[in-house]
Each structure stands twice: as structure tokens, then as C-alpha cells.
Amino acid sequence: FPFVHGLQASDVDMNEMRYSKLLVSIGKNLVENKRADNHFAAEVMERGGKLVNISPEYGPSSSKADYWLTIRPNTDTALLLGISKIIIDNNWHDEKFLKEFSDFPLLLRKDTLKRLKPEDLNKEYKNQLSKDGPSYTIHGLKKKQYDKIGDFTVFDKKSNSVKPLTRDDVGDLLEKKKIDPQLDWEGTISGADGNDIEVCTLFWAYKYVHLKDYDLDTVVDITHSNKELIQQLAKDLATIKPATIHIGEGLNHWFHAVENNRACYLPIILTGNIGKKGAGCHTWAGNYKAGLFQGSDKVGPGFKGWVSEDPFEPNLNPEARAKQLKIKGYAMGEEPSYW
């Protein structure tokens, strides 16, 4: 997940699950393995929401779902890409959301497959991000990082020309600039050196290049999933809001986990199910949470104080501070093949 959105994981308080109208679980046995949280899924049922379970086996979670989508192990990415293609091909995507809150309208160079930068069109261009904007004041962006990221470009429908954008130009801020990005577009523009540059939007690249191999029949052949239920899930994700996808930790252990995690996000972003209560893409992987128990000389050993106190010299004083514990690990590391 760090390679997808810059954080160790995308988590949500599980009580927010109850607000979902569509709860899709992928590779997770919520009924048996998350017993402290599964009552929130029950509340989805009580509130008239729909549950969908994607897993190879018909387990307890599948028995509680409105429908179970069986899948061949290690083919989740193909399934999600196929669902995304169905959403785009049927124009079920949320165009307004994609224009205002995603990178789908950003322009790509076809020759380098990198984003078209304003400097490619004007060598004298200066980055325009305000130091008073959210990137600096809320997100903690540093100048060194911004110098590397720079600004972006879109093709504006109103002026019929390429316009620069900063990373703060989203939502209302984009509207204030009176820019209406073209979502599905390709064309040829003149670069700063006078040479033509073939460009396209990221949405165009997904629609005509990245997803072209994931037609429904091919996805069924790869995943062994039910054709009608694949189509049903695509339609449900596009029409039922808020919708959320929760994925189990096991999917993060595939060798192509980065691609899989990005694929999990794709139908959620396409349908505008980001940033809303009861929506989003979240993981139940929990090992990283050990980082919340950071150790230091002042507070003690951190996570090791919970799991690695010396069993032969325990501190039995109920008033003892964590830094007074004697830590000694006896456990061996996990079998590498597990990962």
C-alpha cells in the first residue's frame, strides 16, 4: 500500500462500515477472523445494504453475502481491471468526481509515458503552488519535494488549450480557475522546442490501452468467475453509493501486490467512492500497527513491551512503567516462504 497512496495502509474506523450501502470484501473472512468488527457488517444488512464476498472458497462470509463471487487464487487483479473496464465502457464512471479529484484528466506524453509538464510547453514556466495552500499548511509538503513533483497539465474544454494545474487545484479550487478538464482526450501539441508532442489523458490511456486486454470473456477465462456476477458487481459499484472495498491481508502477500492494490482502488475512484463516509478502499492488514508503539529511552521498549518481556524475569509490579520491563526475545523469525 505505501506504493499506492504513500501510507503504510489505508485504514478506517470499522464503525464507519455501517454507513456503506455496498460492502465488498476481497480475501477476507469477516465473520470468523474479525469478530470484534463483524457486527458492523451485520448493521449494513440491517440497514438494507448489500454485501458481496470475493473468495475462492464458500466460507462463512460468503454465506452471509447477497452474492458470492468465486475466483481462482491470485487473479484478483484481473477481476478488478475487468470490472473497471465495464464501468468505463458503459459510461458508469463519475465524470465530475474524476475531473475534480483524480489524476485521470492529467496529460501524458506518449513518447516518454511521463506526465506532460508545463515546462515542456514553456521553458520559462515557474511553479505556481501557493505556500498558503493545503499542500504546505496541511499535508506538510516540503519545497524539495515540490521541486521534484512540479505542476501538471490538462486540456481545458473552455479554452480548447492546455492549461497548467497545481496539486491544490481540486474541487472548488479548480472551479475558481474556470478550467474544465477534458477527461477522454488525445491530441498533438507543440512543445517548447517547436517539435510536436503526442499526448493523451490518463483516462484515455486506461480506456484504450491499459484495460483493452481485460474484456469480459478474457477475465472469466483468467479468474474462473461467473460472468453475470462480474457484470452485476460492476453495475452495483457504479450505482450504489456509498460503496467500499475491504481487502484482506493475504492479498498484500502476492508478488504483484502493488498492482493488485492499485486495481482495488480503480473501480472505487472511477465511481467517486472516495472521501465519503462509508466509502473507500481499506485493508485489514494489522502488522504495521506495531509502529504505533514506538520505543524510546523515555517511554520504554514500545511494542516489545507487549510481546517480548522476558518470561523468566517478569515484572509483577502492577505499577511498573514500561521502561522497567526486561525485554528478551526468544521467538524465531517467521518462515520466509510465508511471504
Helices and strands as residue ranges (DSSP letters): H 2-5, G 14-19, E 22-26, H 30-33, H 38-46, E 50-54, H 60-64, E 67-69, H 76-89, H 95-101, E 107-109, G 118-120, H 134-137, H 143-149, E 152-156, E 161-165, H 172-176, E 186-190, E 196-201, H 202-205, I 206-210, H 216-223, H 227-239, E 243-247, G 249-253, H 257-270, E 280-283, G 287-292, H 304-307, G 322-324, G 336-338
